[in-house]
C-alpha cells in the first residue's frame, strides 16, 4: 500500500476561521498559515532620542553618562554653552538629527537583538527604553496573536528640539516606509511623554491614522505640563539624589532652562495649553496667595495663557526673562533684545496654533495610562506666595503695604493688586533668585514683600499631573507611584501596554472574521 499523497496547502491567517479549502481527502495535508505583519513602533519622549549635529558630532546621549557630564554638567558650563550645543546660535530644524549610526553604541547595547539597529533601536536612549523594547520584542503573545501575526518592534527617534509637527510628519513617513517594507496594512504605536504629541500630530495633522491599528499613550502631557513653566522660572527640581545630576545637565536655574526651552519649538509645545486645567479642574492654574493663604488672583483670566502669561514681558510671574533668550550675547550685538523677543513671541503663536490643531481627540483607537497619586509631587498648578520679608522689624511698613494692596484690590480687584505688585517687582527689585526655586523681593515705598514660588504639591508622575495625563477624550488608567522618565521600567505600565496590544489584535481578528 503506497503512502498517502502529501499536499501542502497555504492559507491566509483569517481563513483559519472559515471552512477550509484546498484540502485533499486521503492525502497528508500540510497547512501553512501565512501570517500578517503588524509592526510595533515605539516613539520616545523629549530628550529620549540620541542626537548628533549636522557635522556628525554627538550632541545628546543619555546612555553615555560621562559624555553628558562633560558636555553639560560641569560647573563652568553655563546657559550660553548649553544653548549653543543643543539649539545653536539660532534655532534650525536641521541642526540636529537622530544618531542612528553609532556603531560602538549599537554593538554594546543591541548585540542580543539582531537587526534591531536597522529597526531604529540605536536612535533612542537604551537606559530609558531598553526595558520596554526588550519586553515588546521577547513577549510571548497569546496563541491567537502568534498564530496570525508577526510583530517586529521598531523605534522612531526624532529631533525633540524641533516642532512636534515636523516630527509628526517624519513619523508618518516612517510608518509609510515600514508598512511598504513589510507589505502590511497597519502598525501599533507605543508612546512615551512627548512622543504622544508627535504621534497625535502624525495622525491628526498628517493622516497617519489610516495605517494605525491602535495607540498606547504613556504619561503623555495631553494638555501640557505646568512643570515646564515651573522649570523655566526655577530650574529643574532637585528633590532627591537621582534628580541632582539631571538638574546639572538640564538646567539648575531658570536662565539655563529658559535658554533651551524658550528657543525650542518642541519645548514650548509642552507648556500648558488653553485646554489645560489643574487637578481640581480649574483653568486658572497660575495662582497667587498672601501670607495667610488667601488667594489674591489667578491666571489666565480669559483662558488664554499665551497672551496673559507667555507673552508677558514685565511682571515677575512672566514665563521668560527676555535677557535669558540669548545668554552671553554682547549688548551691542546687531541682533537686539527686541529682535529676540519678537522671535520668541512668534514661537508662542506657533505653539498656540499647534495646540489648536491637535486638540483633544485621539483620532485612532487609543489606550492611556498616566501617573497618579502623590508619590511624586507634581506641578499641576503654579503658586506664588507673597509674605513679609523676614520678621519685619518695622511692622508698620508691612501694614502700609497691605493697606496699599487692599486699596488696589478695592479699585481693580485682586488681579489689579497682583499686577501693581508685579510692576514694583520689576522696577524696584533688590535681588532675584532662580536656582532650584524662584524668589523676588518687592519694594513698595519703604516696605518689602517676599514673593516665593512654591514647590510642586499635586498628584501626578513628577512632571505630568493627573489632569493632563488623562486629558484625551477616552478612558485612561491611573498608575499609582509611577515616575515620569522611567515610566516604562514599571511592571504595571509594561503589563498595561502588552494587554492593550493584545486587545487591538483581538479586535482586528474579530473585525476581519465578521467582515
Backbone torsions as a table, in degrees:
resi	resn	phi	psi	omega
1	UNK	NA	125.2	-177.0
2	UNK	-75.0	148.6	179.3
3	UNK	-65.7	154.6	-179.2
4	UNK	-63.2	145.9	177.4
5	UNK	-61.5	138.7	176.4
6	UNK	-90.0	133.9	-178.6
7	UNK	-132.5	119.8	178.3
8	UNK	-98.2	120.6	-178.7
9	UNK	-114.9	121.8	179.4
10	UNK	-101.1	126.6	-179.4
11	UNK	-132.7	152.2	173.5
12	UNK	-74.9	152.4	-172.4
13	UNK	-56.3	-37.7	-176.1
14	UNK	-72.1	-15.5	177.1
15	UNK	-74.2	-13.3	176.7
16	UNK	-61.9	-23.8	-174.1
17	UNK	-99.8	13.6	178.8
18	UNK	-131.9	164.6	178.0
19	UNK	-54.0	134.8	-175.1
20	UNK	-72.4	141.3	173.2
21	UNK	-122.5	153.5	178.4
22	UNK	90.6	0.9	178.4
23	UNK	-83.2	143.5	178.7
24	UNK	-113.5	128.7	176.7
25	UNK	-68.5	139.4	178.4
26	UNK	78.5	2.2	179.7
27	UNK	-108.2	157.5	174.3
28	UNK	-86.9	101.6	-174.0
29	UNK	-88.6	126.2	174.2
30	UNK	-106.3	118.4	-175.4
31	UNK	-95.9	120.1	178.3
32	UNK	-110.9	113.7	-179.0
33	UNK	-89.4	122.9	176.4
34	UNK	-86.3	109.2	-177.5
35	UNK	-82.8	150.8	175.9
36	UNK	-91.3	145.7	177.3
37	UNK	-94.5	130.2	172.2
38	UNK	-126.8	94.0	179.8
39	UNK	-63.6	143.9	172.3
40	UNK	-102.8	126.8	-177.5
41	UNK	-114.0	120.6	177.4
42	UNK	-96.9	131.2	-178.8
43	UNK	-119.6	112.8	-174.6
44	UNK	-76.7	174.3	178.8
45	UNK	-91.8	-175.8	178.6
46	UNK	-59.1	139.2	-179.6
47	UNK	68.5	6.5	179.7
48	UNK	-94.5	-2.8	175.9
49	UNK	-104.3	133.1	175.3
50	UNK	-74.5	133.2	-172.9
51	UNK	-124.9	150.3	170.6
52	UNK	-129.6	160.2	179.6
53	UNK	-92.0	-178.3	-174.9
54	UNK	-66.3	-15.2	176.4
55	UNK	-88.2	-1.9	-177.6
56	UNK	85.9	8.5	-178.6
57	UNK	-87.8	137.7	179.0
58	UNK	-65.3	132.8	-178.1
59	UNK	-116.9	-37.4	-175.0
60	UNK	-141.9	121.2	-178.7
61	UNK	-151.3	90.1	179.2
62	UNK	-60.4	-18.1	179.2
63	UNK	-79.0	-10.6	-179.4
64	UNK	-116.4	88.8	-174.0
65	UNK	-61.6	-40.3	-179.2
66	UNK	-66.6	-39.4	176.9
67	UNK	-61.5	-46.6	-178.2
68	UNK	-63.9	-40.6	178.8
69	UNK	-65.0	-44.0	-177.7
70	UNK	-66.8	-39.8	-176.1
71	UNK	-81.2	-33.9	-171.5
72	UNK	-125.3	-23.9	-167.4
73	UNK	-100.0	-7.2	-179.0
74	UNK	-73.1	152.0	-172.1
75	UNK	-57.0	-33.9	-176.5
76	UNK	-86.3	0.2	174.9
77	UNK	-81.1	107.3	-176.4
78	UNK	-103.1	-173.1	-176.6
79	UNK	-59.0	-38.9	-179.9
80	UNK	-62.9	-43.9	-179.7
81	UNK	-62.2	-46.9	-176.5
82	UNK	-65.7	-40.9	178.5
83	UNK	-62.4	-43.8	-177.9
84	UNK	-64.4	-34.9	-179.2
85	UNK	-72.6	-40.1	-173.1
86	UNK	-95.9	-35.7	-175.8
87	UNK	-106.9	-36.8	-172.5
88	UNK	92.8	179.9	178.5
89	UNK	-59.1	-39.9	178.1
90	UNK	-141.4	140.8	-175.6
91	UNK	-60.5	136.3	178.3
92	UNK	-142.4	122.5	-177.8
93	UNK	-55.5	-28.8	-174.6
94	UNK	-97.6	6.9	-178.8
95	UNK	-67.7	-35.9	-178.2
96	UNK	-124.2	152.3	175.5
97	UNK	-147.8	165.0	-179.3
98	UNK	-62.6	133.6	-179.4
99	UNK	-91.7	89.1	-175.8
100	UNK	-93.7	-27.1	-168.9
101	UNK	-102.5	37.1	176.9
102	UNK	-88.3	94.9	-173.1
103	UNK	-61.5	-41.9	-179.1
104	UNK	-62.3	-45.7	179.2
105	UNK	-61.9	-47.1	-175.7
106	UNK	-67.5	-37.4	177.0
107	UNK	-66.4	-36.4	-178.6
108	UNK	-72.8	-46.0	-172.6
109	UNK	-89.6	-28.5	-168.7
110	UNK	-114.6	13.3	-175.1
111	UNK	-62.0	-25.0	179.6
112	UNK	-88.8	3.4	-175.6
113	UNK	-130.4	79.9	-178.6
114	UNK	-54.7	132.1	178.0
115	UNK	83.1	-5.0	-177.0
116	UNK	-64.5	-35.4	179.3
117	UNK	-63.2	-33.7	178.2
118	UNK	-72.8	-18.9	177.8
119	UNK	-98.7	15.1	171.2
120	UNK	89.9	1.7	-175.0
121	UNK	-61.4	-34.0	-176.1
122	UNK	-66.3	-16.4	-177.0
123	UNK	-83.6	-9.4	-178.0
124	UNK	-113.6	161.4	-177.3
125	UNK	-69.6	115.6	179.6
126	UNK	-69.0	-34.3	-179.8
127	UNK	-63.4	-30.0	178.6
128	UNK	-90.9	-37.8	-167.7
129	UNK	-120.2	0.5	178.8
130	UNK	-58.4	-37.0	-177.3
131	UNK	-65.1	-45.2	-177.1
132	UNK	-75.2	-36.2	176.7
133	UNK	-63.0	-41.2	178.0
134	UNK	-64.9	-43.2	-179.7
135	UNK	-61.7	-42.5	179.1
136	UNK	-67.2	-38.3	-177.3
137	UNK	-71.1	-38.8	-173.5
138	UNK	-98.6	-2.1	-175.8
139	UNK	-57.9	132.9	173.2
140	UNK	-86.6	88.8	-176.3
141	UNK	-63.5	165.1	-179.4
142	UNK	-59.2	155.4	178.7
143	UNK	-52.7	-39.0	178.8
144	UNK	-61.4	-47.1	-178.7
145	UNK	-64.3	-43.7	-178.6
146	UNK	-66.2	-35.9	-178.4
147	UNK	-68.8	-36.3	-170.2
148	UNK	-102.0	-22.7	-168.4
149	UNK	-137.2	150.2	165.6
150	UNK	-107.0	136.6	-175.2
151	UNK	-131.6	75.3	177.0
152	UNK	-67.2	148.4	-175.5
153	UNK	-105.5	126.1	177.3
154	UNK	-114.4	161.0	172.8
155	UNK	-129.5	136.7	-179.7
156	UNK	-113.5	101.2	173.3
157	UNK	-85.2	154.9	-177.3
158	UNK	-154.2	163.1	177.2
159	UNK	-78.0	98.9	-174.2
160	UNK	-75.6	-6.2	173.5
161	UNK	-77.1	-24.0	-177.5
162	UNK	-83.2	177.4	-179.3
163	UNK	-66.0	144.8	174.2
164	UNK	-65.4	-22.7	174.7
165	UNK	-65.5	-44.5	177.6
166	UNK	-63.9	-46.2	178.8
167	UNK	-63.7	-37.1	179.1
168	UNK	-64.2	-38.1	177.9
169	UNK	-64.7	-40.5	179.2
170	UNK	-70.4	-34.3	175.5
171	UNK	-64.6	-40.5	176.6
172	UNK	-58.6	-44.7	178.9
173	UNK	-65.3	-36.9	178.3
174	UNK	-63.6	-43.6	177.8
175	UNK	-63.3	-45.8	178.8
176	UNK	-56.8	-41.5	-176.8
177	UNK	-66.8	-46.0	-177.1
178	UNK	-75.3	-27.1	173.9
179	UNK	-64.9	-41.6	178.6
180	UNK	-67.3	-44.9	-178.0
181	UNK	-64.2	-34.6	-177.7
182	UNK	-95.5	2.1	-179.8
183	UNK	48.6	50.4	-176.5
184	UNK	-125.0	179.6	-177.2
185	UNK	-101.9	-40.8	-169.6
186	UNK	-135.8	161.0	167.9
187	UNK	-122.9	163.5	169.6
188	UNK	-113.6	134.7	-176.7
189	UNK	-112.2	135.9	174.2
190	UNK	-120.0	127.2	-175.2
191	UNK	-122.8	155.4	172.2
192	UNK	-125.2	128.4	171.1
193	UNK	52.3	-121.5	-176.8
194	UNK	-62.8	-19.7	174.6
195	UNK	-57.9	-25.6	175.4
196	UNK	-67.1	-38.9	177.4
197	UNK	-67.3	-40.2	177.2
198	UNK	-60.0	-44.3	-178.3
199	UNK	-67.8	-40.9	177.5
200	UNK	-64.9	-35.9	174.6
201	UNK	-62.7	-45.5	179.9
202	UNK	-58.0	-40.7	-176.6
203	UNK	-79.0	-44.7	-171.9
204	UNK	-86.5	-44.4	-177.2
205	UNK	-84.5	-28.9	-170.4
206	UNK	-122.0	2.5	171.0
207	UNK	79.5	20.3	-178.7
208	UNK	-72.1	-16.0	-174.8
209	UNK	-59.1	-23.9	180.0
210	UNK	-64.6	-22.5	-178.7
211	UNK	-112.5	15.8	-178.7
212	UNK	-111.6	117.1	178.6
213	UNK	-74.3	-38.2	-179.9
214	UNK	-171.5	160.9	-178.6
215	UNK	-129.2	140.1	168.8
216	UNK	-113.1	115.5	177.7
217	UNK	-100.2	125.1	176.1
218	UNK	-113.7	129.3	177.9
219	UNK	41.8	46.6	-179.3
220	UNK	-79.3	133.0	172.3
221	UNK	-79.4	75.9	-170.7
222	UNK	-55.3	-46.3	-179.3
223	UNK	-108.8	14.2	-179.0
224	UNK	101.6	-176.7	-178.5
225	UNK	-142.3	124.3	177.3
226	UNK	-62.6	-19.0	176.3
227	UNK	-59.4	-30.9	178.7
228	UNK	-63.4	-42.2	175.4
229	UNK	-64.1	-49.5	-175.7
230	UNK	-56.3	-44.2	-176.1
231	UNK	-71.9	-30.0	176.8
232	UNK	-73.8	-17.0	173.7
233	UNK	-92.4	-35.0	-165.6
234	UNK	-127.7	-2.2	-173.9
235	UNK	84.4	171.6	179.7
236	UNK	-71.3	143.1	-178.8
237	UNK	-60.7	145.0	175.1
238	UNK	-126.0	74.5	-173.2
239	UNK	-93.9	-15.2	179.3
240	UNK	-155.1	176.2	-175.9
241	UNK	-61.6	-34.3	-178.6
242	UNK	-69.0	-31.0	-175.3
243	UNK	-82.9	-16.5	-177.6
244	UNK	-65.0	-49.3	177.0
245	UNK	-60.9	-36.8	178.7
246	UNK	-61.7	-40.5	179.0
247	UNK	-66.3	-38.5	177.6
248	UNK	-59.4	-38.6	-178.1
249	UNK	-78.0	-47.6	-170.1
250	UNK	-86.7	-25.0	179.2
251	UNK	143.8	116.2	-179.1
252	UNK	-88.0	-9.9	-179.2
253	UNK	-146.1	172.1	-176.4
254	UNK	-62.0	-34.7	-179.2
255	UNK	-64.0	-45.6	-178.3
256	UNK	-65.5	-43.7	-179.2
257	UNK	-68.1	-42.3	179.8
258	UNK	-62.8	-40.8	-180.0
259	UNK	-58.0	-29.4	177.8
260	UNK	-88.7	-65.3	-170.3
261	UNK	-63.8	-37.6	-176.7
262	UNK	-73.9	-9.2	175.6
263	UNK	-107.8	4.5	-176.4
264	UNK	-117.0	117.9	175.9
265	UNK	-54.3	-40.9	179.7
266	UNK	-63.0	-41.5	178.6
267	UNK	-65.2	-42.5	-179.5
268	UNK	-64.8	-32.0	-178.4
269	UNK	-72.7	-5.7	174.7
270	UNK	-87.8	-7.6	178.4
271	UNK	-67.0	155.3	176.2
272	UNK	-54.9	128.7	179.0
273	UNK	-86.8	-178.9	177.2
274	UNK	-70.3	-9.1	175.0
275	UNK	-89.5	-9.9	-169.8
276	UNK	-69.5	143.5	171.0
277	UNK	-135.9	155.0	168.8
278	UNK	-69.9	172.8	-176.8
279	UNK	-62.2	-24.2	179.2
280	UNK	-86.2	5.0	177.7
281	UNK	92.5	-3.6	-178.3
282	UNK	-75.3	132.6	176.5
283	UNK	-81.8	-11.4	178.8
284	UNK	-95.5	85.4	-170.0
285	UNK	-91.5	-13.9	176.3
286	UNK	-97.9	110.4	-166.4
287	UNK	-123.7	153.2	-178.3
288	UNK	-130.0	131.4	177.8
289	UNK	-127.4	152.4	173.8
290	UNK	-87.2	-174.4	-174.0
291	UNK	-67.4	-15.4	179.6
292	UNK	-93.8	-5.8	-176.6
293	UNK	94.7	2.7	178.9
294	UNK	-79.2	131.4	-178.7
295	UNK	-72.4	127.7	176.5
296	UNK	-87.8	-45.1	-173.0
297	UNK	-161.7	167.6	177.6
298	UNK	-154.4	145.7	-179.7
299	UNK	-128.8	158.2	-1.7
300	UNK	-82.6	136.7	-179.5
301	UNK	-68.4	-40.3	-173.9
302	UNK	-93.6	0.6	-175.7
303	UNK	81.7	11.6	-177.9
304	UNK	-118.7	88.4	-178.9
305	UNK	-68.8	-21.8	-177.0
306	UNK	-65.6	-47.1	-179.1
307	UNK	-79.6	-41.6	-171.7
308	UNK	-80.8	-27.9	-174.4
309	UNK	-118.6	-55.1	-171.0
310	UNK	-71.4	-29.4	179.3
311	UNK	-95.3	-3.4	177.8
312	UNK	-63.7	134.2	-173.1
313	UNK	-113.3	-18.9	-169.3
314	UNK	-112.1	-37.1	-171.5
315	UNK	-73.5	157.1	-177.2
316	UNK	-64.2	-23.3	-178.4
317	UNK	-91.1	8.2	176.2
318	UNK	-55.8	149.8	177.4
319	UNK	-67.5	-43.6	-169.9
320	UNK	-124.9	127.7	165.8
321	UNK	-79.4	117.9	-175.2
322	UNK	-52.9	-30.8	-179.3
323	UNK	-67.1	-20.3	-177.8
324	UNK	-81.8	-11.9	-175.8
325	UNK	-69.8	-31.2	-179.3
326	UNK	-134.8	70.3	-176.4
327	UNK	-61.9	140.2	177.0
328	UNK	81.7	-2.7	-177.0
329	UNK	-76.8	138.6	179.5
330	UNK	-63.2	136.4	180.0
331	UNK	-60.4	-26.4	-179.7
332	UNK	-90.3	9.4	-179.3
333	UNK	-61.5	143.8	178.0
334	UNK	-62.9	-22.5	175.9
335	UNK	-88.0	102.8	-171.6
336	UNK	-80.4	163.1	175.8
337	UNK	-60.0	-33.4	178.4
338	UNK	-63.8	-38.0	178.6
339	UNK	-67.0	-41.9	178.0
340	UNK	-62.5	-41.4	-179.9
341	UNK	-65.9	-38.9	178.5
342	UNK	-63.0	-41.8	177.5
343	UNK	-64.6	-37.8	178.8
344	UNK	-65.7	-44.1	-179.6
345	UNK	-65.5	-32.1	174.1
346	UNK	-64.4	-37.7	177.7
347	UNK	-65.9	-36.8	175.2
348	UNK	-60.8	-43.9	179.2
349	UNK	-61.9	-40.7	178.8
350	UNK	-68.3	-32.9	176.3
351	UNK	-63.6	-45.9	178.0
352	UNK	-60.8	-42.3	-179.9
353	UNK	-62.3	-40.0	177.6
354	UNK	-63.5	-47.0	179.3
355	UNK	-59.7	-37.9	177.4
356	UNK	-63.0	-43.1	-174.3
357	UNK	-68.8	-43.1	-175.1
358	UNK	-79.7	-25.3	174.7
359	UNK	56.7	-146.4	-177.7
360	UNK	-126.2	10.6	179.9
361	UNK	-92.9	134.3	179.3
362	UNK	-68.6	-30.7	175.2
363	UNK	64.7	13.3	173.5
364	UNK	-165.2	159.4	178.8
365	UNK	-60.1	127.6	-166.6
366	UNK	-136.3	139.7	170.9
367	UNK	-120.0	140.0	-171.9
368	UNK	-131.5	134.6	165.6
369	UNK	-128.1	150.2	-178.0
370	UNK	-144.8	161.5	178.8
371	UNK	-78.5	135.5	-179.3
372	UNK	-129.2	162.3	178.7
373	UNK	85.3	178.6	-174.5
374	UNK	-111.4	26.0	174.1
375	UNK	-62.8	-36.2	177.9
376	UNK	-122.7	97.7	-174.8
377	UNK	-59.8	135.6	-168.3
378	UNK	-130.7	143.8	177.7
379	UNK	-80.1	88.5	172.5
380	UNK	-84.5	-27.7	171.3
381	UNK	-128.5	165.7	175.0
382	UNK	-120.2	124.9	-172.9
383	UNK	-121.2	127.8	170.3
384	UNK	-106.1	134.7	174.8
385	UNK	-111.9	135.1	176.8
386	UNK	-110.5	127.3	-175.1
387	UNK	-146.4	165.0	175.9
388	UNK	-59.6	142.0	178.9
389	UNK	-80.3	111.8	-177.7
390	UNK	69.5	-148.3	-177.8
391	UNK	-92.9	0.5	175.5
392	UNK	52.0	78.2	-179.2
393	UNK	-57.9	-35.3	177.0
394	UNK	-97.6	86.5	-174.7
395	UNK	-57.7	-32.0	-178.4
396	UNK	-61.8	-28.9	179.2
397	UNK	-63.3	-43.0	-178.2
398	UNK	-65.5	-42.7	-179.5
399	UNK	-66.3	-29.6	177.1
400	UNK	-68.4	-37.6	175.9
401	UNK	-63.2	-47.3	179.9
402	UNK	-60.0	-41.2	179.5
403	UNK	-61.2	-45.3	179.0
404	UNK	-63.0	-40.0	178.9
405	UNK	-60.8	-48.9	-177.8
406	UNK	-66.7	-35.1	176.5
407	UNK	-64.1	-42.5	178.2
408	UNK	-63.0	-39.6	179.5
409	UNK	-65.6	-38.6	-179.3
410	UNK	-65.9	-34.7	-177.7
411	UNK	-81.4	-44.9	-172.1
412	UNK	-122.6	7.2	-177.7
413	UNK	82.6	172.4	-178.3
414	UNK	-57.1	-36.0	179.9
415	UNK	-64.5	-38.9	177.2
416	UNK	-60.0	-39.0	178.5
417	UNK	-65.0	-41.7	-178.7
418	UNK	-65.4	-40.4	178.1
419	UNK	-63.1	-43.8	-178.5
420	UNK	-60.7	-47.5	179.8
421	UNK	-67.5	-33.2	177.4
422	UNK	-63.6	-40.2	178.5
423	UNK	-62.6	-42.2	178.2
424	UNK	-61.9	-34.2	-179.0
425	UNK	-63.3	-38.3	-178.3
426	UNK	-75.3	-40.1	-173.3
427	UNK	-86.7	-24.4	-171.7
428	UNK	-128.2	17.1	-177.1
429	UNK	-68.6	135.4	176.8
430	UNK	-81.6	-37.8	179.9
431	UNK	-158.7	162.2	177.8
432	UNK	-125.8	153.7	173.5
433	UNK	-138.5	127.9	-179.8
434	UNK	-143.2	32.1	-179.5
435	UNK	-110.8	103.8	-176.5
436	UNK	69.9	17.3	-178.6
437	UNK	170.2	-177.0	177.8
438	UNK	-147.4	130.1	175.7
439	UNK	-138.3	146.2	172.8
440	UNK	-139.3	140.4	177.1
441	UNK	-100.8	120.6	-178.9
442	UNK	-95.9	125.8	177.8
443	UNK	-107.0	123.5	178.9
444	UNK	-129.8	112.1	-169.3
445	UNK	57.8	-120.4	179.0
446	UNK	-104.8	4.4	-176.4
447	UNK	-103.6	161.1	-175.2
448	UNK	-133.3	145.3	170.8
449	UNK	-125.1	147.3	177.3
450	UNK	-105.0	122.3	176.0
451	UNK	-97.3	123.8	-177.0
452	UNK	-127.8	125.4	173.7
453	UNK	-74.7	124.7	-175.9
454	UNK	-81.3	149.1	177.9
455	UNK	-67.4	156.4	178.4
456	UNK	-56.9	142.8	-178.6
457	UNK	-140.7	15.1	-175.4
458	UNK	-101.8	173.9	178.6
459	UNK	-84.9	142.9	179.7
460	UNK	160.4	-152.3	-176.2
461	UNK	-109.9	12.9	-176.9
462	UNK	99.2	-20.2	176.9
463	UNK	-129.3	-53.2	-178.3
464	UNK	-100.0	122.4	178.7
465	UNK	-74.2	163.1	179.7
466	UNK	-54.0	-42.5	-174.7
467	UNK	-59.5	-39.0	-180.0
468	UNK	-81.1	-38.1	-178.9
469	UNK	-60.5	-30.3	179.4
470	UNK	-108.7	26.3	-172.5
471	UNK	-76.0	-17.2	177.6
472	UNK	-68.5	153.9	-178.0
473	UNK	-82.8	63.7	174.3
474	UNK	-160.6	174.9	-178.8
475	UNK	-66.4	146.2	177.9
476	UNK	-139.3	149.1	-177.6
477	UNK	-112.8	123.3	176.3
478	UNK	-81.8	134.5	178.4
479	UNK	-112.8	107.3	-178.2
480	UNK	-61.6	144.1	171.9
481	UNK	70.8	-0.3	-177.7
482	UNK	-71.5	138.9	177.3
483	UNK	-100.1	154.2	-169.1
484	UNK	-65.7	-63.8	-173.1
485	UNK	-61.9	-46.7	-179.1
486	UNK	-90.5	28.6	-173.7
487	UNK	-53.4	-42.2	-175.3
488	UNK	-82.2	5.5	170.3
489	UNK	-94.1	0.4	178.4
490	UNK	-90.8	129.9	-176.3
491	UNK	-62.2	-37.5	-179.3
492	UNK	-62.7	-42.8	179.2
493	UNK	-66.0	-41.5	178.7
494	UNK	-63.4	-46.3	179.0
495	UNK	-60.8	-41.4	177.9
496	UNK	-57.7	-44.5	-178.5
497	UNK	-63.7	-46.6	-178.9
498	UNK	-63.9	-40.5	179.2
499	UNK	-66.6	-37.9	178.2
500	UNK	-63.6	-40.9	178.5
501	UNK	-63.7	-42.4	176.1
502	UNK	-59.4	-38.3	178.9
503	UNK	-62.7	-43.1	179.1
504	UNK	-64.5	-37.3	178.8
505	UNK	-64.5	-47.4	178.7
506	UNK	-60.3	-39.3	179.4
507	UNK	-64.1	-38.8	179.4
508	UNK	-66.8	-42.8	179.3
509	UNK	-61.6	-46.9	-178.2
510	UNK	-61.7	-43.6	-179.2
511	UNK	-64.6	-40.0	-178.1
512	UNK	-68.7	-39.9	179.9
513	UNK	-66.1	-44.6	-177.6
514	UNK	-72.3	-28.7	-177.3
515	UNK	-81.5	NA	NA
